[in-house]
């Protein structure tokens, strides 16, 4: 099941994706149809809690019985008047305003580590533990939204396609063998990075945390619909040119290790997002380097999930 958030009457609305049709999507609005879920086994109290909740976050926190009812309902409504048609331009990030920072893993595809070492004349050791950093909620945008450049802040803006995991329940000190149980679903994340800021500050947060530097989407696919998260193709194109191409099987640290390590002594919450690293092919490692510029379009595609597409422009001057 693919779950998305779109703008309806100037408010974020959660929906189930039924069908892609060019520039339009056939969807089932979750909230408009919430009370009809009772016919498929959803409890009244769970429906009321969903209606009082915060968009897709509320659905993520719902009991499995409500999600099962939603799946049955959406299957029964496909091809009927229960579906609505929306434009791709109405889509928001699946979780438009995460409750806390997006978690990220650096240096998790060894070919990416090697290309960076070759570019800078280094030889860094293979990571023994996942290397974590975060991106603030203010960096999150959805598919179709602009990645905005500010030349006075940075001139070396790069792209990084990543599989992102959405946590479905609160966990702490979870063992690797049980970590998959905490996954609600998967989405696509572009870890946009200002390489000059990254080097200047000698850490990852500032260069990766600027406004619009965390495109996520176009939707979340629930974990039950992904048979093998270690067999997903990753492709990133800039203006149609293939830049990154790999498969999630080549992650250095797998999802169970990432989630388990991150949860040690720190509670992960429903709706938390974890980006799992990028493969080789980034712009700064090319000869000559190829950084993003106004007018570019970046397309990130992950097999079974979809395509996250973002144009690039200069940010309007802001003197506030």
Helices and strands as residue ranges (DSSP letters): E 2-8, E 11-21, E 24-29, G 34-40, H 44-51, H 55-60, H 64-77, E 84-87, G 88-90, E 102-106, H 110-120, E 131-135, G 137-139, E 140-141, E 147-149, E 157-158, E 161-167, G 176-182, E 183-191, E 193-194, H 195-201, H 205-208, E 214-222, G 223-225, E 233-238, E 241-247, G 248-250, H 255-263, E 273-275, G 283-285, E 297-302, E 306-314
